[in-house]
Amino acid sequence: MRKQTLQEANWGVFLVLCLALFGMVNYLGYRHYHRWDLTSSRSFSLSDQTRKVLKDLKAPLKVVVFLAPGDDLFQRVKDLLSAYQAASSEVHVEYIDPDRDRAGVQALAQKYKVRVANVVVFDTGRNSRYVEKDQMVDYDFSPMQMGGQPKVKAFKAEEAFTNAILDALEPQKPVILFTSGHGERALQRGEGTATLRDRLTKEGAVVKDWDSLGKSEVPQGTSLLVVAGPQKPFLPEEAAAIGAYLAAGGKALLLMDPELADGAKAFTETGLEGLLKTWGITLGQDIVIDPKAAVPYLGAQTFFASGFSTGPIVNDLARNKLPILFTLAQSLQVGAPSDPDYHAETLIRTTADAWGERDLAHLDDVNRGPGDATGPLALAASISSAKAAKKARLVIFGDSDWASDSVIQAGGGNLLLALNAVHWLLSQEDRIAIPPRTSVETHLTLTGSQANVLFLLLVVVFPAVTVGAGVWVYLRRRR
């Protein structure tokens, strides 16, 4: 009797200890929650930019997801927002099925002024912004040629979500002016900059054209001035107006192509050479040739560049190994600005095998000449000051084709580079573009015999061994 009592007491103590251990593990797990992302594409890991934004949240952020559970993006969006919730206790997510809860959808759509289906709304209490489905993903439509369905090529919802949060927290809309009147890249699709403009508009910017001819000053309230591939020179009065705008703390993105004069015997002046020299930049007046990084069948004047600096504009591109596609670019000579408080930094370089071709008479068969600049050559530069009182910022490229509609999506990181440059110029470092998550599919292909072996092992052998071991232990204890 005493032996039985001791056994029962031992079992009681054992169960209490197990329950206590179970409670301690759950308590520690609740207090010290952590997620591990073991996917090869890091699909469930947030970028440093997003973590910083979420860490700085001081008030609750409500996220309303208008997606049906059967939608092809629902689970991806849910997993991503779970990571947002894990990073900040201020994030609260609500899911609404547009197909079943029509009344709820109508009420919230009216509240948030949502005019389209399949959106995610971010509400700070004072302001709200929403992200449409086409902003969350890039599709590969090539399977449709064979009668198939489009496939997800890249998931870019994190960038769209984080920028929507920032826009809701700081609803002031920057005004971005694109100069016109000098043959700049127009708004139409193809060789224009419509893709970049559309993206900036979706991020909340007010994008306008500005005909600078005859104007003595840049319009008041301009947040950023963009000069995209002028084919004709600016007048001295226009250059003076841009110079005054920059001297007053303005921001400018200058995309300067190597334009050829009539007869292709000389390079055309842009009218901004003097202005650029005051900021430490000299246009190369050449055509960059980079055989080592050239795109096959397109010539050495079309190449990928991946020689990045460590600056914030290109840091993500370097870390994610996203090259930039250039075509018909000119080199830049980066020196010291006339104002010693400012610093010019090279952002992107070619390989050491590149050179700047200046012999325009033999462009059909280019070869490195004694007067050509040798690589590595600077293709882009930024100018800024560490002093708070000096607010001017510039980013200069020796090419505008890389930002055109026909190229900006073809390059590995062209669109990200354009957005990063704009965000940096607007002092929106938190909005530095986040590279999309590429869709990685892993398939396990088995032969018929392999499938049969796995079936026998998992369904028959392993369960039988487990049951046999249990029976053997039971019989030994009965003895």
C-alpha positions as CSV (number, residue, x, y, z in Angstrom):
1,M,0.0,0.0,0.0
2,R,2.8,2.3,0.9
3,K,4.6,1.5,-2.4
4,Q,1.5,2.3,-4.4
5,T,1.1,5.6,-2.5
6,L,4.8,6.6,-3.3
7,Q,4.3,5.7,-6.9
8,E,1.2,7.9,-7.1
9,A,3.0,10.7,-5.3
10,N,5.9,10.4,-7.8
11,W,3.5,10.6,-10.7
12,G,1.8,13.6,-9.2
13,V,5.0,15.5,-8.6
14,F,6.1,14.5,-12.2
15,L,2.9,15.9,-13.7
16,V,3.1,19.1,-11.6
17,L,6.7,19.6,-12.8
18,C,5.7,19.0,-16.4
19,L,2.8,21.5,-16.1
20,A,5.2,24.0,-14.5
21,L,7.7,23.5,-17.3
22,F,5.0,23.8,-19.9
23,G,3.8,27.1,-18.3
24,M,7.3,28.5,-18.1
25,V,8.1,27.7,-21.7
26,N,4.9,29.3,-22.9
27,Y,5.5,32.4,-20.7
28,L,9.0,32.9,-22.0
29,G,7.8,32.3,-25.5
30,Y,5.1,35.0,-25.0
31,R,7.6,37.5,-23.5
32,H,10.4,36.8,-25.9
33,Y,8.7,36.1,-29.2
34,H,11.0,35.6,-32.2
35,R,10.6,34.5,-35.8
36,W,13.1,32.6,-37.9
37,D,13.0,32.9,-41.7
38,L,14.7,29.8,-43.2
39,T,13.5,30.5,-46.8
40,S,16.2,31.0,-49.5
41,S,14.6,34.2,-50.7
42,R,14.1,35.6,-47.1
43,S,10.4,35.9,-48.0
44,F,9.4,36.5,-44.3
45,S,12.2,38.8,-43.3
46,L,11.5,42.6,-43.1
47,S,14.1,45.1,-44.3
48,D,16.0,47.4,-42.0
49,Q,14.0,50.3,-43.3
50,T,10.7,48.8,-42.5
51,R,11.8,47.7,-39.0
52,K,13.0,51.3,-38.3
53,V,9.6,52.7,-39.4
54,L,7.7,50.2,-37.3
55,K,9.9,50.8,-34.3
56,D,9.2,54.5,-34.4
57,L,5.4,54.1,-34.3
58,K,4.0,56.0,-31.4
59,A,0.3,55.3,-31.9
60,P,-1.8,52.4,-33.1
61,L,-1.8,51.6,-36.8
62,K,-4.8,49.9,-38.1
63,V,-4.4,47.8,-41.3
64,V,-7.6,46.7,-43.1
65,V,-7.1,44.0,-45.8
66,F,-9.8,43.9,-48.5
67,L,-8.8,40.5,-50.0
68,A,-10.7,37.3,-50.4
69,P,-9.1,34.3,-48.7
70,G,-9.0,32.6,-52.1
71,D,-7.1,35.4,-53.7
72,D,-3.6,34.4,-55.0
73,L,-2.0,37.1,-52.9
74,F,-3.9,36.6,-49.7
75,Q,-1.5,34.2,-47.9
76,R,1.5,36.3,-49.0
77,V,0.0,39.5,-47.7
78,K,-1.1,37.7,-44.4
79,D,2.4,36.4,-43.8
80,L,3.9,39.8,-44.5
81,L,1.6,41.6,-42.2
82,S,2.2,39.0,-39.5
83,A,5.9,40.0,-39.7
84,Y,4.8,43.7,-39.3
85,Q,2.8,42.7,-36.2
86,A,5.7,40.8,-34.8
87,A,7.9,43.9,-35.3
88,S,5.5,46.3,-33.6
89,S,2.7,45.9,-31.1
90,E,1.1,49.0,-32.5
91,V,0.1,47.2,-35.7
92,H,-3.4,45.8,-35.7
93,V,-4.7,43.9,-38.7
94,E,-8.3,43.3,-39.8
95,Y,-9.3,41.0,-42.7
96,I,-12.5,41.6,-44.6
97,D,-13.7,39.2,-47.3
98,P,-15.2,41.4,-50.1
99,D,-17.2,38.4,-51.5
100,R,-19.0,37.6,-48.2
101,D,-19.2,40.8,-46.1
102,R,-20.7,43.2,-48.6
103,A,-22.1,45.5,-45.9
104,G,-18.8,45.8,-44.0
105,V,-16.9,46.4,-47.3
106,Q,-19.3,49.2,-48.3
107,A,-19.0,50.9,-44.9
108,L,-15.2,50.8,-44.7
109,A,-14.9,51.7,-48.4
110,Q,-16.9,54.8,-47.7
111,K,-14.8,55.6,-44.6
112,Y,-11.5,55.1,-46.3
113,K,-12.6,56.4,-49.7
114,V,-11.6,53.2,-51.4
115,R,-12.9,53.1,-55.0
116,V,-11.3,49.8,-56.1
117,A,-11.4,46.2,-54.8
118,N,-8.4,44.2,-53.6
119,V,-6.6,46.8,-51.5
120,V,-4.9,47.1,-48.2
121,V,-5.7,50.2,-46.1
122,F,-3.3,51.7,-43.5
123,D,-5.1,54.0,-41.0
124,T,-3.2,56.1,-38.4
125,G,-6.3,57.6,-37.0
126,R,-5.7,61.0,-38.6
127,N,-4.9,59.9,-42.1
128,S,-5.3,56.8,-44.2
129,R,-3.6,55.5,-47.4
130,Y,-4.3,52.3,-49.4
131,V,-2.2,50.1,-51.6
132,E,-3.7,48.5,-54.7
133,K,-3.0,44.9,-55.8
134,D,-1.0,45.9,-58.8
135,Q,1.4,47.8,-56.5
136,M,2.1,44.6,-54.5
137,V,3.3,42.2,-57.2
138,D,4.9,41.9,-60.7
139,Y,3.5,39.3,-63.0
140,D,5.1,37.2,-65.7
141,F,2.6,37.1,-68.5
142,S,4.6,34.9,-70.9
143,P,2.7,31.7,-69.9
144,M,-0.5,33.3,-71.4
145,Q,1.0,32.9,-74.9
146,M,0.7,29.1,-74.4
147,G,-2.8,29.4,-72.9
148,G,-1.6,29.3,-69.3
149,Q,-2.1,31.7,-66.4
150,P,0.2,34.6,-65.4
151,K,2.7,33.8,-62.7
152,V,3.9,35.9,-59.8
153,K,7.4,37.1,-60.8
154,A,8.2,39.4,-57.8
155,F,6.4,40.2,-54.6
156,K,7.0,43.9,-53.8
157,A,4.3,44.6,-51.2
158,E,6.7,45.4,-48.4
159,E,8.0,48.5,-50.2
160,A,4.4,49.6,-51.0
161,F,3.1,49.0,-47.5
162,T,6.0,50.8,-45.7
163,N,5.7,53.8,-48.0
164,A,2.0,53.9,-47.5
165,I,2.6,54.0,-43.7
166,L,5.1,56.8,-44.1
167,D,2.7,58.7,-46.4
168,A,-0.1,58.3,-43.8
169,L,2.2,59.5,-41.0
170,E,3.5,62.5,-43.0
171,P,0.7,63.4,-45.5
172,Q,2.5,66.4,-47.0
173,K,2.9,65.8,-50.7
174,P,6.2,66.8,-52.4
175,V,5.9,68.7,-55.7
176,I,8.2,67.3,-58.4
177,L,8.7,69.3,-61.6
178,F,10.0,67.8,-64.8
179,T,11.5,70.5,-67.1
180,S,10.3,70.7,-70.7
181,G,11.0,72.8,-73.8
182,H,14.5,71.3,-74.5
183,G,13.5,67.9,-76.0
184,E,13.4,66.2,-72.6
185,R,11.9,62.8,-72.3
186,A,8.2,63.2,-72.7
187,L,5.2,61.7,-70.8
188,Q,4.3,59.2,-73.5
189,R,5.1,55.5,-73.0
190,G,8.2,54.0,-74.6
191,E,11.1,56.5,-74.5
192,G,9.5,58.8,-72.0
193,T,9.5,58.7,-68.2
194,A,5.8,57.8,-67.6
195,T,6.7,54.7,-65.6
196,L,8.7,56.7,-63.1
197,R,6.1,59.5,-63.0
198,D,3.3,57.0,-62.3
199,R,5.2,55.4,-59.5
200,L,6.0,58.7,-57.9
201,T,2.4,59.8,-58.2
202,K,1.2,56.5,-56.5
203,E,3.6,57.3,-53.6
204,G,1.8,60.6,-53.0
205,A,3.9,63.1,-55.0
206,V,2.5,65.8,-57.1
207,V,4.2,65.5,-60.5
208,K,4.1,68.3,-63.0
209,D,5.8,69.6,-66.2
210,W,7.5,73.0,-66.1
211,D,8.3,74.8,-69.3
212,S,11.4,76.8,-68.2
213,L,11.7,78.9,-71.4
214,G,11.4,82.5,-70.5
215,K,11.2,81.9,-66.7
216,S,13.4,83.7,-64.4
217,E,13.0,81.5,-61.4
218,V,11.9,78.0,-60.4
219,P,8.3,78.0,-59.1
220,Q,7.9,78.5,-55.3
221,G,7.1,75.3,-53.4
222,T,9.1,73.0,-55.7
223,S,10.4,70.0,-53.8
224,L,12.5,68.5,-56.6
225,L,13.5,69.6,-60.1
226,V,14.1,66.8,-62.7
227,V,16.0,67.4,-65.9
228,A,15.5,64.2,-68.0
229,G,17.6,64.0,-71.1
230,P,17.5,67.5,-72.7
231,Q,18.4,67.5,-76.4
232,K,18.7,71.2,-76.8
233,P,20.7,73.6,-74.6
234,F,19.3,75.6,-71.7
235,L,19.4,79.4,-72.1
236,P,21.8,81.3,-69.7
237,E,18.7,82.8,-68.0
238,E,17.3,79.3,-67.3
239,A,20.6,78.0,-66.0
240,A,20.8,81.0,-63.7
241,A,17.3,80.3,-62.4
242,I,18.2,76.7,-61.6
243,G,21.4,77.8,-60.0
244,A,19.5,80.2,-57.8
245,Y,17.1,77.5,-56.8
246,L,19.9,75.2,-55.8
247,A,21.8,78.0,-53.9
248,A,18.6,78.5,-51.9
249,G,18.6,74.8,-50.8
250,G,16.8,73.2,-53.7
251,K,17.1,69.6,-54.9
252,A,17.7,68.5,-58.5
253,L,18.0,65.2,-60.4
254,L,19.9,65.8,-63.7
255,L,20.0,63.0,-66.3
256,M,22.4,64.3,-69.0
257,D,22.8,62.3,-72.2
258,P,25.8,62.7,-74.6
259,E,23.9,64.5,-77.3
260,L,25.5,64.7,-80.8
261,A,25.4,67.8,-82.9
262,D,24.3,67.8,-86.5
263,G,26.6,65.7,-88.6
264,A,27.7,63.7,-85.5
265,K,31.1,65.4,-85.4
266,A,30.8,67.0,-82.0
267,F,28.8,66.9,-78.7
268,T,26.0,69.3,-78.1
269,E,26.4,71.6,-75.1
270,T,23.6,71.4,-72.5
271,G,23.8,74.9,-71.2
272,L,24.3,73.6,-67.7
273,E,28.1,72.9,-67.9
274,G,29.0,76.0,-66.0
275,L,26.4,75.3,-63.3
276,L,27.6,71.7,-62.9
277,K,31.2,72.8,-62.6
278,T,30.3,75.0,-59.6
279,W,29.1,71.8,-57.9
280,G,32.2,69.8,-58.9
281,I,30.9,67.9,-61.9
282,T,32.3,68.0,-65.4
283,L,30.5,66.1,-68.2
284,G,32.8,63.7,-70.0
285,Q,31.6,64.6,-73.5
286,D,32.2,61.0,-74.6
287,I,30.4,57.7,-75.0
288,V,31.2,55.1,-72.4
289,I,32.2,51.7,-73.8
290,D,32.5,48.8,-71.4
291,P,33.2,45.5,-73.3
292,K,33.5,43.4,-70.1
293,A,30.0,44.3,-68.9
294,A,28.4,44.6,-72.3
295,V,24.9,43.2,-73.0
296,P,25.3,40.5,-75.7
297,Y,24.3,41.5,-79.2
298,L,23.6,45.1,-78.2
299,G,27.1,46.4,-78.4
300,A,29.6,47.6,-75.8
301,Q,27.8,50.9,-75.4
302,T,24.9,49.0,-73.7
303,F,26.2,47.5,-70.5
304,F,25.4,46.7,-66.9
305,A,27.2,48.6,-64.1
306,S,27.6,47.3,-60.6
307,G,30.5,49.3,-59.2
308,F,28.5,50.9,-56.3
309,S,29.7,53.2,-53.5
310,T,28.5,52.8,-50.0
311,G,26.0,55.7,-50.1
312,P,22.4,55.3,-49.1
313,I,21.2,55.7,-52.7
314,V,23.0,52.5,-53.9
315,N,23.6,50.6,-50.7
316,D,20.6,48.3,-51.2
317,L,21.5,47.7,-54.8
318,A,25.0,46.6,-53.8
319,R,23.7,44.4,-51.0
320,N,21.2,42.7,-53.3
321,K,23.6,42.6,-56.3
322,L,21.2,44.4,-58.6
323,P,23.1,45.9,-61.6
324,I,22.0,49.0,-63.5
325,L,21.5,48.9,-67.3
326,F,23.0,51.9,-69.1
327,T,23.0,52.6,-72.8
328,L,24.8,55.5,-74.6
329,A,26.0,57.1,-71.4
330,Q,28.7,59.7,-70.9
331,S,31.2,59.7,-68.1
332,L,31.4,62.2,-65.3
333,Q,34.5,63.8,-63.7
334,V,33.7,64.2,-60.0
335,G,35.7,66.9,-58.2
336,A,35.2,69.3,-55.3
337,P,32.3,71.8,-55.3
338,S,33.1,75.5,-55.1
339,D,31.4,75.7,-51.7
340,P,33.7,73.7,-49.4
341,D,30.7,72.8,-47.2
342,Y,29.5,70.4,-49.9
343,H,30.9,67.1,-50.9
344,A,30.6,65.3,-54.2
345,E,30.6,61.5,-54.2
346,T,30.7,59.0,-57.1
347,L,27.7,56.6,-56.9
348,I,28.3,54.2,-59.8
349,R,31.4,53.2,-61.8
350,T,32.1,51.1,-64.8
351,T,34.6,48.2,-64.8
352,A,38.3,49.0,-65.2
353,D,38.2,47.8,-68.9
354,A,35.8,50.7,-69.9
355,W,36.8,53.9,-71.7
356,G,35.2,57.1,-72.8
357,E,35.1,57.1,-76.7
358,R,35.6,60.6,-78.1
359,D,36.3,59.7,-81.8
360,L,32.9,60.4,-83.3
361,A,34.1,59.7,-86.8
362,H,34.4,55.9,-86.3
363,L,31.5,55.0,-84.0
364,D,30.8,51.9,-86.1
365,D,34.2,50.4,-85.1
366,V,35.2,51.9,-81.8
367,N,38.6,51.3,-80.2
368,R,40.4,52.7,-77.2
369,G,42.3,55.8,-78.3
370,P,45.1,57.8,-76.6
371,G,42.7,60.7,-75.9
372,D,40.0,58.6,-74.3
373,A,39.3,58.5,-70.6
374,T,40.1,55.2,-69.1
375,G,38.1,53.2,-66.6
376,P,36.8,52.8,-64.1
377,L,34.6,55.8,-65.1
378,A,32.0,57.6,-63.0
379,L,28.5,57.3,-64.3
380,A,26.6,58.9,-61.5
381,A,27.3,61.3,-58.6
382,S,25.6,62.8,-55.6
383,I,26.3,66.2,-53.9
384,S,25.2,67.1,-50.4
385,S,26.4,68.7,-47.2
386,A,26.7,67.5,-43.6
387,K,25.7,70.9,-42.3
388,A,22.1,71.4,-41.5
389,A,22.0,74.9,-42.9
390,K,23.2,73.7,-46.3
391,K,20.1,71.9,-47.7
392,A,20.8,71.6,-51.4
393,R,21.1,68.1,-52.9
394,L,21.9,67.0,-56.4
395,V,22.2,63.7,-58.2
396,I,23.7,63.7,-61.7
397,F,23.8,60.9,-64.2
398,G,25.6,60.8,-67.5
399,D,22.6,59.1,-69.1
400,S,18.8,59.3,-69.1
401,D,18.0,56.1,-71.1
402,W,18.4,54.0,-67.9
403,A,15.3,55.8,-66.5
404,S,13.2,55.6,-69.7
405,D,10.1,53.4,-69.9
406,S,11.8,50.9,-72.2
407,V,14.8,50.4,-69.9
408,I,13.7,51.1,-66.4
409,Q,12.0,47.8,-65.9
410,A,14.6,45.8,-68.0
411,G,17.6,46.6,-65.7
412,G,18.0,44.6,-62.6
413,G,17.8,47.6,-60.3
414,N,17.0,50.6,-62.6
415,L,13.6,51.4,-61.1
416,L,14.9,51.0,-57.5
417,L,17.8,53.3,-58.3
418,A,15.4,56.0,-59.7
419,L,13.2,55.8,-56.6
420,N,16.2,55.7,-54.2
421,A,17.6,58.9,-55.8
422,V,14.3,60.7,-55.6
423,H,13.7,59.7,-52.0
424,W,17.3,60.7,-51.0
425,L,16.9,64.1,-52.7
426,L,13.7,64.7,-50.8
427,S,15.4,63.8,-47.5
428,Q,13.1,60.7,-47.3
429,E,15.8,58.2,-46.4
430,D,13.2,56.0,-44.7
431,R,11.6,55.6,-48.1
432,I,14.7,54.2,-49.8
433,A,13.2,51.6,-52.2
434,I,13.1,48.0,-50.9
435,P,14.0,45.3,-53.4
436,P,11.1,43.0,-54.3
437,R,11.0,39.3,-53.2
438,T,11.5,37.1,-56.2
439,S,9.2,34.2,-56.4
440,V,11.1,31.0,-55.9
441,E,9.4,27.7,-56.6
442,T,11.0,24.5,-55.4
443,H,9.6,21.2,-56.8
444,L,10.3,17.6,-55.7
445,T,10.0,15.2,-58.6
446,L,9.7,11.5,-57.8
447,T,9.6,8.4,-60.0
448,G,6.8,5.9,-59.5
449,S,9.1,3.5,-57.6
450,Q,10.4,6.3,-55.4
451,A,6.9,7.4,-54.5
452,N,5.9,3.7,-53.6
453,V,9.0,3.4,-51.4
454,L,8.1,6.6,-49.5
455,F,4.5,5.5,-49.1
456,L,5.6,2.1,-47.6
457,L,8.1,3.8,-45.3
458,L,5.8,6.6,-44.0
459,V,2.5,4.8,-44.0
460,V,3.4,1.2,-43.2
461,V,6.9,0.6,-41.9
462,F,7.4,3.5,-39.5
463,P,3.9,3.2,-37.9
464,A,4.4,-0.6,-37.6
465,V,7.8,-0.2,-35.9
466,T,6.3,2.4,-33.5
467,V,3.4,0.1,-32.6
468,G,5.7,-2.9,-32.2
469,A,8.0,-1.1,-29.9
470,G,5.1,0.0,-27.8
471,V,3.8,-3.6,-27.5
472,W,7.2,-4.9,-26.7
473,V,7.7,-2.3,-23.8
474,Y,4.2,-3.2,-22.5
475,L,4.9,-6.9,-22.4
476,R,8.2,-6.5,-20.7
477,R,6.6,-4.4,-17.9
478,R,3.9,-7.0,-17.5
479,R,6.6,-9.5,-16.6
